[in-house]
């Protein structure tokens, strides 16, 4: 049960410092927010949360090397079939082939159905789509 006045939506945005603790911080935030978004905490939900955490920490570390900002914007949202995570960064993701939306994110490629990088209004966003358990 949530405290009075607190509600959970299907999308959460959070910021974190662009430092060595960013991946751990993203792991912690996802671990607390996602079970509330899913509305359950059974074994299947816990396994899904761990898969999403795995994707998020790899994307955070990837984005940390591609941003000049002190603060990083992260997002997690869901629909009926997938959970999506994304992190904004200031530099393009793929320097070898800028037209490619694919990134070399080994864990993300293993866990996610789809992933990529696309330009936003001010920068770039790397994202992953993880199947719901």
C-alpha positions as CSV (number, residue, x, y, z in Angstrom):
1,X,0.0,0.0,0.0
2,X,1.3,3.5,-0.9
3,X,1.3,6.4,1.5
4,X,-1.6,8.9,1.2
5,X,-1.0,11.2,-1.7
6,X,1.5,9.1,-3.5
7,X,0.5,7.4,-6.8
8,X,2.4,5.4,-9.4
9,X,2.1,6.0,-13.1
10,X,3.3,4.0,-16.0
11,X,6.3,6.3,-16.5
12,X,9.0,7.5,-14.2
13,X,11.8,10.0,-14.9
14,X,14.8,10.5,-12.6
15,X,18.1,12.3,-12.7
16,X,21.4,11.2,-11.3
17,X,24.9,12.6,-11.1
18,X,27.2,11.6,-14.0
19,X,29.7,9.9,-11.8
20,X,31.1,6.5,-10.8
21,X,28.0,5.7,-8.7
22,X,25.5,6.3,-11.5
23,X,25.0,2.6,-12.4
24,X,24.4,1.6,-8.7
25,X,22.0,4.5,-8.2
26,X,20.0,3.5,-11.3
27,X,19.9,-0.1,-10.1
28,X,18.5,1.1,-6.8
29,X,15.9,3.4,-8.3
30,X,14.7,0.7,-10.7
31,X,14.5,-1.8,-7.9
32,X,12.3,0.4,-5.9
33,X,10.1,2.0,-8.6
34,X,9.5,-0.9,-11.0
35,X,7.7,-3.3,-8.6
36,X,5.3,-0.5,-7.8
37,X,4.7,0.2,-11.5
38,X,4.1,-3.5,-12.1
39,X,1.8,-3.8,-9.1
40,X,3.3,-7.0,-7.9
41,X,6.4,-8.4,-6.3
42,X,6.2,-12.2,-7.0
43,X,9.1,-14.2,-8.3
44,X,8.3,-13.5,-11.9
45,X,8.1,-9.7,-11.2
46,X,11.4,-9.9,-9.3
47,X,13.1,-11.7,-12.2
48,X,11.7,-9.0,-14.6
49,X,13.0,-6.3,-12.3
50,X,16.5,-7.9,-12.4
51,X,16.5,-8.0,-16.2
52,X,15.5,-4.4,-16.4
53,X,18.1,-3.4,-13.8
54,X,20.8,-5.2,-15.9
55,X,19.8,-3.3,-19.0
56,X,19.6,0.0,-17.2
57,X,23.1,-0.2,-15.6
58,X,24.7,-1.1,-19.0
59,X,22.9,1.8,-20.7
60,X,23.9,4.2,-17.9
61,X,27.6,3.2,-18.2
62,X,27.3,3.5,-22.0
63,X,25.7,7.0,-21.7
64,X,28.2,8.2,-19.1
65,X,31.0,7.9,-21.7
66,X,28.9,9.9,-24.2
67,X,27.8,12.9,-22.2
68,X,29.4,16.1,-21.1
69,X,26.6,17.0,-18.6
70,X,27.0,16.6,-14.9
71,X,23.4,15.2,-14.6
72,X,21.9,12.4,-16.6
73,X,18.2,11.9,-17.3
74,X,16.9,8.4,-17.0
75,X,13.4,7.0,-17.7
76,X,11.5,3.8,-17.2
77,X,8.0,3.2,-18.6
78,X,5.8,0.3,-19.5
79,X,3.0,-0.9,-21.7
80,X,1.0,-4.2,-21.7
81,X,3.9,-6.2,-23.1
82,X,7.2,-4.4,-22.5
83,X,9.2,-2.3,-20.0
84,X,11.3,0.4,-21.6
85,X,14.4,2.1,-20.1
86,X,16.2,5.1,-21.6
87,X,19.1,7.4,-20.8
88,X,19.9,10.8,-22.4
89,X,23.4,11.7,-23.5
90,X,25.0,14.5,-25.5
91,X,27.2,12.7,-28.0
92,X,26.2,10.2,-30.7
93,X,26.3,6.6,-29.7
94,X,27.8,5.0,-32.8
95,X,30.9,6.7,-34.1
96,X,31.7,4.0,-36.7
97,X,28.4,4.2,-38.5
98,X,26.4,7.3,-37.4
99,X,23.4,6.1,-39.5
100,X,23.1,3.0,-37.4
101,X,20.6,3.0,-34.5
102,X,22.2,-0.1,-33.0
103,X,24.7,0.1,-30.2
104,X,27.2,-2.5,-28.9
105,X,25.5,-3.2,-25.6
106,X,26.2,-6.9,-25.0
107,X,23.9,-7.5,-22.0
108,X,21.1,-5.4,-23.4
109,X,21.3,-7.4,-26.7
110,X,20.9,-10.6,-24.6
111,X,18.0,-9.4,-22.4
112,X,16.0,-6.9,-24.5
113,X,13.7,-7.5,-27.4
114,X,15.0,-4.3,-29.1
115,X,17.3,-1.4,-28.4
116,X,18.8,1.6,-30.0
117,X,19.8,5.2,-30.0
118,X,17.9,8.1,-31.5
119,X,18.4,11.8,-31.6
120,X,16.2,13.9,-29.4
121,X,15.6,17.7,-29.6
122,X,18.7,18.5,-27.7
123,X,20.9,15.4,-27.6
124,X,20.6,11.6,-28.0
125,X,18.7,8.9,-26.1
126,X,19.8,5.2,-25.8
127,X,16.9,2.9,-24.9
128,X,15.9,-0.8,-24.5
129,X,12.6,-2.7,-24.6
130,X,12.5,-5.6,-22.2
131,X,9.6,-8.1,-22.3
132,X,7.4,-8.2,-19.2
133,X,7.5,-11.4,-17.2
